Amino acid sequence: MIREHEGEPVPGLPERLPGGETVLWQGAPRWRSLARRAFHVRVVALYFAALAVWSGASLVADGAGAGALALEALWVALVGSVPIGLLLAASVLAARTTLYTVTDRRLVLRVGIALPMAVNIPLGAVRSAGLRRCADGTGDVLLSLLPSHRVSFIALWPHVRAWRFSEPEPLLRGLPDAEKAAQALATALAASAAAAEPVQAAPAPSPAPERPRPTVDVPAQAAAA
């Protein structure tokens, strides 16, 4: 039996690391965090709960009995369980197929359920990075890229910030060890920025002023000779 990512030479990476490159951190999101904040399962559940209350209130206003109310509530629950179940399944699959990797040269996002892919982001393309702590104990690492480096919002979702269509910003979502990820990324970015800075050569010492040479008056006859 061939597993989904069994062909990876290194977990989370499409190929072996070149010589000198080192993995600093790897991690994956929690599916519950994806379900709550990326797939908005709670919002969908609240919608169907409100729909059930509204339907029940309408039946009571029409004089319906307890049996009709129970049947209506059961029907709304069955209808609502389909999209909620699909969103939960998508959250679990997204968490299982996602692996974030930080090396001392780049950030790699292995994402995708139906079409797995690895997105390489060089550290030199990262304009800024930040950490967002969430109430469920997880955290997100937010990235802003230079205008010369673009990623596809649709291909990378849900691993991008919401509503940033014109300038998509990658996002490491729902990490249980978000602080470690942010620290590893900060270390790598600092080292990359230091290596990219041009080395300024020390100014050459100014030459010592020449001493005036003594002038020698040559006799006229000696010059003629």
C-alpha positions, 0 to 999 in steps of 0.5 A: 500500500502506497501512502500519500506522502511516502515518496518524499525523500524528506518529510515535507520536502519535495527533494533532499536538502542541498549541502549546507542547508539545515532544517530548523523547525517542522510542524503541522496545524491542529485540525480543531483550529482549522475547523474553527478559524479556517473552515468556520464550522462554528458559524455554520453550526450556529446558522443551522441552530438559528434556522431550527429555532426560527422554524420551531417558532413558526410552527408554534405560531401556527399551532403545531404540536410537539411531534411536529416540532421534534420532526422539524428539529430532526430535519434541520439537524440532518440537513445541517449535519451534511455541510458540518460533516464535510467541513470537519472532514476537510479540516482533518484532511488538511491537518494530516496533509499539511507540513510546514518546514523552516530551514536556514534558507527558505520556508516550505509549505507542503499543502493540498488535499486532492493535489498535494504540492510544496510551496518554496518561499526563499527567506529573502522574499519575506518582508516581515513576519509576526506571531498571533496567539489564539484563544484555543492555545494555538498560534499563527505565524503571519508572513508578508512577502515582497511585491516581487514574490507572489503566491496564489491565494486559491492554491494556498488556501487555507494557509493564507490570510483571509481577504488578501486577494491582491497581495496574498500573505502566507499563514502558518495556521493553528500551530501548537508550538507557534512560539518555537516556529516564530523563533526559528523563523526569526533566527533564519530571517536575521541570519539571511538578512545579515548574509545579504548585507554588502560587506563594506571595505575599510577605507584605504589609509590616506598616503602620507604627505610627501616631504619636499625634496631639496632643490639643488642649483646646478651651475650653468656650466655643469648644465651645459656639459 
